[in-house]
């Protein structure tokens, strides 16, 4: 019921939240055998995104909007047991923070495929923590949104060479399959990301908006073009990549907490990109929730505030432009500062010693009575002598 309520609540927000499912419906409603072999079918999203989308073939636009919202809400709940299985002693706190922060985050993300990707991200985190193979969930996450490939950094830090190799091979096969199935869609994907301008949600875009630069509506995004200053985009990308390589090598040598390193890199990736769409804010949710469960007390509060500010700014959007709204620029700038704080705190905590649980129980223990976990929980909750 909560997922249904959230879906209907999201549908009452400005039209920017409901526009994307309509695009998906338009792409898939007239899809059929006549499209075989689909090489002319333009689908600019990674392959697994078709899972909730192809059902549009048999739905009306409004029913598909409701279905899509419910599907993503349910996906957000499916991801939760994986995190609880990582640290079952903190089960209640993890669930509460996932639902509180997640409700704000997913309210800004339900209309895209990011909640679905988080299912596989959380699965992969659990697999890495429990020394199981994470190649399949990483590849499936990559097939929803490309950023879960960053979890390979965790495998490198932990020294899992076989899993690293298998993950890269599966992601390569996914990419090849995507290009073969919809080459026009893949070209469209690249064209959107090679365009000009900074989204107003990004670091540079928000600051430029504060300086009263003109906002334009281009390819479904609100962007600011900065002429010669757009060289900042490749500079920031190269800087992030260089920092990621150095940080990974340093973390591997010092035995740093891989989860915090990956989480910090995810947040910095958002800040270094000219694209920081609202739904991307949920990418950091699993990392901050598990960081809280390991003693980083303020990080979920800061992250929740960043999700709240994202929603506040988006409530000022229209379908086309925000008309150089200074309030929106200030809110996004403050949000970006909070995201930066999360990144810095995660990376700082990563080098303060191993803080993840010494052993991670099987996922099935979340669904059934497990005496071992009960004993650990009781020992944790008993007061000292």
Protein Blocks (a to p, Z undefined) as FASTA:
>chain_A
ZZmmmmmmmmmmcfklmmmmmmmmmmmmmgcfklpghlmpccfbdfklmmmmmmmmmccf
klmmmmmmmmmmmmmmmmmmmmmmmmmmlmmmmmmmmmmmmmmmmmmmmmmmklmmmmmm
mmmmmmmmnopafklmmmmmmmmpmklmmmmmmmmmnopaklmmmmmmmmmmmmmmmmmm
mmmlmmmmmmmmmmgcjdfkbmklmmmmmnopacddeehiacddehjmmmmmmmmmmmmm
mmmmmmmmmmmmnopafklmmmmmmmmmmmmpmbdcfklmmmmmmmmmmmmmnopaklmm
mmmmmmmmmmmmmmmpcfkbgohpaklmmmmmmmmmmmmmmmmmmmmmmmnopfbdfbdc
dfklmmpccfklmmmmmmmmpccZZ
